[in-house]
Amino acid sequence: INYNEDSSSIKKLITDYEITKIIGYGAFGEVYLGIDKATNAVVAIKSVNKEYILKINKKRHVMREKNILNSMDHPYIIKLLSTC
């Protein structure tokens, strides 16, 4: 996977990861510790309930977060690798 690509061009499924445990909770979902089965890379996987996001009218907020993280290129800010 070329992680320098726009995340929208990287197609990964949740089945591509081994989920090991929950590492945090947020306002819209949970964050899991996962291992990429293809590369053994350790990743954080944020899961949000799309129906709930739409119900509480926060789609714009979630999309803004995605776009900001996708545009970041700094060693101290997490990189957005993929979305689905």
DSSP file (Angstrom, degrees, kcal/mol; ACC not computed):
  #  RESIDUE AA STRUCTURE BP1 BP2  ACC     N-H-->O    O-->H-N    N-H-->O    O-->H-N    TCO  KAPPA ALPHA  PHI   PSI    X-CA   Y-CA   Z-CA
    1    1 A I              0   0    0      0, 0.0     2,-0.9     0, 0.0     9,-0.0   0.000 360.0 360.0 360.0 134.5    0.0    0.0    0.0
    2    2 A N    >   -     0   0    0      1,-0.1     3,-1.5     2,-0.0     8,-0.0  -0.834 360.0-168.3 -93.2 104.9    1.3    3.4   -0.9
    3    3 A Y  T 3  S+     0   0    0     -2,-0.9    -1,-0.1     1,-0.3     4,-0.1   0.528  79.7  70.8 -75.0  -4.4    0.4    5.5    2.2
    4    4 A N  T 3  S+     0   0    0      2,-0.1    -1,-0.3     3,-0.0     3,-0.1   0.580  81.1  96.6 -85.1  -9.5    1.2    8.7    0.4
    5    5 A E  S <  S-     0   0    0     -3,-1.5     2,-0.1     1,-0.1     5,-0.1  -0.324  95.9 -84.5 -72.6 160.8   -1.9    8.3   -1.8
    6    6 A D    >   -     0   0    0      1,-0.1     3,-2.2     2,-0.0     4,-0.4  -0.474  41.2-125.0 -59.5 134.2   -5.2   10.0   -1.0
    7    7 A S  G >  S+     0   0    0      1,-0.3     3,-1.1     2,-0.2    76,-0.6   0.754 106.6  68.6 -60.2 -23.9   -6.9    7.7    1.6
    8    8 A S  G 3  S+     0   0    0      1,-0.2    -1,-0.3    74,-0.1    -2,-0.0   0.719  96.6  54.3 -69.5 -17.4  -10.0    7.5   -0.6
    9    9 A S  G <  S+     0   0    0     -3,-2.2     2,-0.6     2,-0.0    -1,-0.2   0.570  90.1  86.7 -90.7  -9.3   -8.0    5.5   -3.2
   10   10 A I    <   -     0   0    0     -3,-1.1     2,-0.8    -4,-0.4    73,-0.5  -0.817  65.6-159.9 -93.5 120.6   -6.9    2.9   -0.6
   11   11 A K        +     0   0    0     -2,-0.6     2,-0.3    71,-0.1    73,-0.1  -0.868  23.7 155.1-107.7 106.2   -9.5    0.1   -0.3
   12   12 A K        -     0   0    0     -2,-0.8     2,-0.3    71,-0.3    -2,-0.0  -0.939  26.2-149.5-125.7 150.1   -9.2   -1.9    2.9
   13   13 A L    >   -     0   0    0     -2,-0.3     3,-2.1     1,-0.1     4,-0.2  -0.798  30.4-112.7-113.6 159.6  -11.9   -3.8    4.7
   14   14 A I  G >  S+     0   0    0     -2,-0.3     3,-1.5     1,-0.3     5,-0.1   0.800 117.5  65.2 -61.1 -27.3  -12.3   -4.5    8.4
   15   15 A T  G 3  S+     0   0    0      1,-0.3    -1,-0.3     3,-0.1    22,-0.0   0.612  86.2  71.4 -71.6 -10.5  -11.6   -8.1    7.6
   16   16 A D  G <  S+     0   0    0     -3,-2.1    21,-2.6    20,-0.1    22,-0.5   0.506  98.0  61.8 -78.4  -4.2   -8.0   -7.0    6.5
   17   17 A Y  E <  S-A   36   0A   0     -3,-1.5     2,-0.7    19,-0.2    19,-0.2  -0.898  75.9-134.6-124.1 149.7   -7.3   -6.4   10.2
   18   18 A E  E     -A   35   0A   0     17,-2.6    17,-1.8    -2,-0.3     2,-0.5  -0.933  27.0-144.8 -98.0 116.7   -7.1   -8.5   13.3
   19   19 A I  E     +A   34   0A   0     -2,-0.7    15,-0.2    15,-0.2     3,-0.1  -0.715  23.4 174.7 -84.6 125.2   -8.9   -6.5   16.0
   20   20 A T  E     -     0   0A   0     13,-3.1     2,-0.3    -2,-0.5    -1,-0.2   0.850  53.1 -31.3-102.7 -41.9   -7.2   -7.1   19.4
   21   21 A K  E     -A   33   0A   0     12,-1.0    12,-3.0     0, 0.0     2,-0.4  -0.986  60.6 -88.6-168.5 164.6   -8.9   -4.8   21.9
   22   22 A I  E     +A   32   0A   0     -2,-0.3    10,-0.3    10,-0.2     3,-0.1  -0.717  34.5 177.7 -81.1 130.6  -10.7   -1.5   22.5
   23   23 A I  E     -     0   0A   0      8,-3.0     2,-0.3    -2,-0.4     9,-0.2   0.457  60.0  -5.3-113.4  -4.1   -8.3    1.3   23.3
   24   24 A G  E     -A   31   0A   0      7,-1.4     7,-2.7     2,-0.0     2,-0.3  -0.975  53.2-131.5-177.4 166.1  -10.6    4.2   23.6
   25   25 A Y  E     -A   30   0A   0     -2,-0.3     5,-0.2     5,-0.2     2,-0.2  -0.959  21.4-176.9-128.8 146.3  -14.1    5.7   23.3
   26   26 A G        -     0   0    0      3,-3.1     3,-0.2    -2,-0.3    -2,-0.0  -0.716  45.5 -88.9-130.5-175.9  -15.3    8.9   21.7
   27   27 A A  S    S+     0   0    0     -2,-0.2     3,-0.1     1,-0.2    -1,-0.0   0.796 125.0  29.5 -65.7 -29.0  -18.5   10.8   21.2
   28   28 A F  S    S-     0   0    0      1,-0.1    21,-1.2    20,-0.0     2,-0.3   0.415 127.7 -40.6-115.7   0.4  -19.4    8.9   18.1
   29   29 A G  E     - B   0  48A   0     -3,-0.2    -3,-3.1    19,-0.2     2,-0.3  -0.971  67.7 -59.8 171.2-156.6  -17.8    5.5   18.5
   30   30 A E  E     -AB  25  47A   0     17,-1.4    17,-3.1    -2,-0.3     2,-0.4  -0.792  27.2-136.7-121.5 161.9  -14.9    3.4   19.6
   31   31 A V  E     -AB  24  46A   0     -7,-2.7    -8,-3.0    -2,-0.3    -7,-1.4  -0.988  24.5-165.8-119.8 129.2  -11.2    3.1   18.8
   32   32 A Y  E     -AB  22  45A   0     13,-3.0    13,-2.9    -2,-0.4     2,-0.5  -0.808  22.2-123.8-113.6 152.0   -9.7   -0.4   18.4
   33   33 A L  E     +AB  21  44A   0    -12,-3.0   -13,-3.1    -2,-0.3   -12,-1.0  -0.849  42.6 176.0 -89.8 127.6   -6.1   -1.7   18.3
   34   34 A G  E     -AB  19  43A   0      9,-3.0     9,-2.9    -2,-0.5     2,-0.5  -0.900  28.4-141.2-133.6 161.8   -5.7   -3.7   15.1
   35   35 A I  E     -AB  18  42A   0    -17,-1.8   -17,-2.6    -2,-0.3     2,-0.4  -0.991  25.2-125.5-124.4 124.2   -3.0   -5.5   13.2
   36   36 A D  E  >  -A   17   0A   0      5,-2.8     4,-2.8    -2,-0.5   -19,-0.2  -0.548  16.9-149.7 -67.0 120.1   -2.9   -5.3    9.4
   37   37 A K  T  4 S+     0   0    0    -21,-2.6    -1,-0.2    -2,-0.4   -20,-0.1   0.792  92.9  49.1 -64.9 -28.7   -2.9   -9.0    8.3
   38   38 A A  T  4 S+     0   0    0    -22,-0.5    -1,-0.2     1,-0.1   -21,-0.1   0.845 130.0  15.4 -80.4 -34.6   -0.9   -8.2    5.1
   39   39 A T  T  4 S-     0   0    0      2,-0.1    -2,-0.2    -3,-0.1    -1,-0.1   0.523  89.7-126.8-118.8  -9.0    1.9   -6.1    6.7
   40   40 A N     <  +     0   0    0     -4,-2.8     2,-0.2     1,-0.2    -3,-0.1   0.635  55.1 156.1  64.1  16.0    1.6   -6.8   10.5
   41   41 A A        -     0   0    0     -5,-0.2    -5,-2.8     1,-0.1     2,-0.5  -0.515  43.9-126.9 -71.6 138.0    1.5   -3.0   11.0
   42   42 A V  E     +B   35   0A   0     -7,-0.2     2,-0.3    -2,-0.2    -7,-0.2  -0.753  39.3 172.6 -87.0 130.5   -0.2   -2.0   14.3
   43   43 A V  E     -B   34   0A   0     -9,-2.9    -9,-3.0    -2,-0.5     2,-0.5  -0.914  34.7-122.8-136.1 159.3   -3.0    0.5   13.6
   44   44 A A  E     -B   33   0A   0     -2,-0.3     2,-0.6   -11,-0.2   -11,-0.2  -0.903  26.2-158.5-100.0 134.1   -5.7    2.3   15.4
   45   45 A I  E     -B   32   0A   0    -13,-2.9   -13,-3.0    -2,-0.5     2,-0.5  -0.954   0.5-157.3-118.9 116.2   -9.2    1.7   13.9
   46   46 A K  E     -B   31   0A   0     -2,-0.6     2,-0.5   -15,-0.2   -15,-0.2  -0.812   9.5-165.5 -94.5 127.6  -11.9    4.3   14.6
   47   47 A S  E     +B   30   0A   0    -17,-3.1   -17,-1.4    -2,-0.5     2,-0.4  -0.955   8.7 178.0-116.6 125.1  -15.4    2.9   14.2
   48   48 A V  E     -B   29   0A   0     -2,-0.5     2,-0.9   -19,-0.2   -19,-0.2  -0.947  33.6-118.4-124.3 148.8  -18.4    5.2   14.0
   49   49 A N     >  -     0   0    0    -21,-1.2     4,-2.4    -2,-0.4     5,-0.2  -0.760  22.0-160.8 -86.6 108.6  -22.0    4.3   13.5
   50   50 A K  H  > S+     0   0    0     -2,-0.9     4,-2.2     1,-0.2     5,-0.2   0.870  89.2  53.2 -61.2 -39.0  -23.0    6.0   10.3
   51   51 A E  H  > S+     0   0    0      1,-0.2     4,-2.3     2,-0.2    -1,-0.2   0.915 110.5  47.5 -62.3 -42.0  -26.8    5.8   11.0
   52   52 A Y  H  > S+     0   0    0      2,-0.2     4,-2.3     1,-0.2    -2,-0.2   0.909 109.1  54.0 -65.5 -42.3  -26.2    7.5   14.4
   53   53 A I  H  <>S+     0   0    0     -4,-2.4     5,-2.7     1,-0.2     6,-0.4   0.916 112.7  43.8 -57.9 -44.4  -24.0   10.2   12.8
   54   54 A L  H ><5S+     0   0    0     -4,-2.2     3,-1.1     3,-0.2    -1,-0.2   0.896 110.6  55.4 -67.9 -39.5  -26.8   11.0   10.3
   55   55 A K  H 3<5S+     0   0    0     -4,-2.3    -2,-0.2     1,-0.3    -1,-0.2   0.885 112.7  40.9 -61.7 -40.2  -29.5   10.9   13.0
   56   56 A I  T 3<5S-     0   0    0     -4,-2.3    -1,-0.3    -5,-0.1    -2,-0.2   0.310 113.3-118.7 -94.0   9.9  -27.7   13.5   15.2
   57   57 A N  T < 5S+     0   0    0     -3,-1.1    -3,-0.2    -5,-0.2     3,-0.1   0.898  74.2 127.9  60.1  47.0  -26.8   15.6   12.1
   58   58 A K     >< +     0   0    0     -5,-2.7     4,-2.2    -6,-0.1     5,-0.2   0.146  26.5 112.0-117.4  17.2  -23.0   15.3   12.5
   59   59 A K  H  > S+     0   0    0     -6,-0.4     4,-2.7     1,-0.2     5,-0.2   0.913  79.4  52.0 -57.6 -43.2  -22.0   14.1    9.1
   60   60 A R  H  > S+     0   0    0      1,-0.2     4,-2.2     2,-0.2    -1,-0.2   0.891 108.8  50.9 -61.1 -40.1  -20.3   17.5    8.3
   61   61 A H  H  > S+     0   0    0      2,-0.2     4,-2.1     1,-0.2    -1,-0.2   0.925 112.5  45.2 -62.7 -46.9  -18.3   17.2   11.6
   62   62 A V  H  X S+     0   0    0     -4,-2.2     4,-2.2     1,-0.2    -2,-0.2   0.900 113.5  49.6 -66.7 -41.5  -17.1   13.7   10.8
   63   63 A M  H  X S+     0   0    0     -4,-2.7     4,-2.6    -5,-0.2    -1,-0.2   0.867 108.9  53.3 -66.5 -35.8  -16.3   14.5    7.2
   64   64 A R  H  X S+     0   0    0     -4,-2.2     4,-2.6    -5,-0.2     5,-0.2   0.931 108.8  49.1 -63.4 -45.0  -14.3   17.6    8.3
   65   65 A E  H  X S+     0   0    0     -4,-2.1     4,-2.6     1,-0.2     5,-0.2   0.925 111.9  49.4 -58.9 -45.2  -12.3   15.4   10.7
   66   66 A K  H  X S+     0   0    0     -4,-2.2     4,-2.3     1,-0.2    -2,-0.2   0.931 112.2  47.1 -59.8 -47.4  -11.6   12.9    7.9
   67   67 A N  H  X S+     0   0    0     -4,-2.6     4,-1.2     2,-0.2    -1,-0.2   0.885 113.0  48.7 -65.4 -39.3  -10.5   15.7    5.5
   68   68 A I  H >X S+     0   0    0     -4,-2.6     4,-0.8     2,-0.2     3,-0.5   0.952 113.6  45.7 -65.3 -49.2   -8.2   17.3    8.0
   69   69 A L  H >< S+     0   0    0     -4,-2.6    11,-0.7     1,-0.2     3,-0.7   0.869 110.5  55.0 -62.3 -35.7   -6.5   14.0    9.0
   70   70 A N  H 3< S+     0   0    0     -4,-2.3    -1,-0.2    -5,-0.2    -2,-0.2   0.788 108.7  48.3 -67.4 -27.2   -6.2   13.1    5.3
   71   71 A S  H << S+     0   0    0     -4,-1.2    -1,-0.2    -3,-0.5    -2,-0.2   0.568  88.9 107.7 -90.0  -8.8   -4.3   16.4    4.6
   72   72 A M    <<  +     0   0    0     -4,-0.8     8,-0.2    -3,-0.7     2,-0.1  -0.453  35.1 171.1 -75.6 140.0   -1.9   16.1    7.6
   73   73 A D        +     0   0    0     -2,-0.2     5,-0.1     6,-0.1     6,-0.1  -0.596  34.3 119.3-145.2  77.9    1.8   15.3    7.0
   74   74 A H    >   -     0   0    0      3,-0.4     3,-1.5    -2,-0.1    -2,-0.0  -0.997  64.7-127.1-145.2 140.7    3.5   15.7   10.3
   75   75 A P  T 3  S+     0   0    0      0, 0.0     4,-0.1     0, 0.0    -1,-0.1   0.716 109.6  47.5 -65.0 -19.4    5.5   13.3   12.4
   76   76 A Y  T 3  S+     0   0    0      2,-0.1     2,-0.4    -3,-0.0    -3,-0.0   0.295  99.9  75.6-105.2   9.5    3.4   14.0   15.6
   77   77 A I  S <  S-     0   0    0     -3,-1.5    -3,-0.4    -8,-0.0     0, 0.0  -0.978  88.6-108.7-121.9 134.0    0.0   13.8   14.0
   78   78 A I        -     0   0    0     -2,-0.4     2,-0.4     1,-0.1    -6,-0.1  -0.188  30.6-126.3 -59.7 150.8   -1.6   10.5   13.1
   79   79 A K        -     0   0    0     -4,-0.1     2,-0.7    -6,-0.1    -9,-0.1  -0.829  11.5-131.4 -99.9 136.6   -1.9    9.6    9.5
   80   80 A L        +     0   0    0    -11,-0.7   -73,-0.1    -2,-0.4     3,-0.1  -0.796  29.5 175.1 -85.3 116.2   -5.2    8.6    8.0
   81   81 A L        -     0   0    0     -2,-0.7     2,-0.3     1,-0.3    -1,-0.2   0.820  56.5 -10.8 -94.0 -35.0   -4.5    5.4    6.0
   82   82 A S        -     0   0    0    -73,-0.1     2,-0.3   -71,-0.0    -1,-0.3  -0.992  49.8-163.9-163.6 153.0   -7.9    4.3    4.8
   83   83 A T              0   0    0    -76,-0.6   -71,-0.3   -73,-0.5   -73,-0.0  -0.964 360.0 360.0-137.5 157.7  -11.7    4.9    5.1
   84   84 A C              0   0    0     -2,-0.3    -1,-0.1   -73,-0.1   -70,-0.0   0.297 360.0 360.0-150.8 360.0  -14.7    2.9    4.1
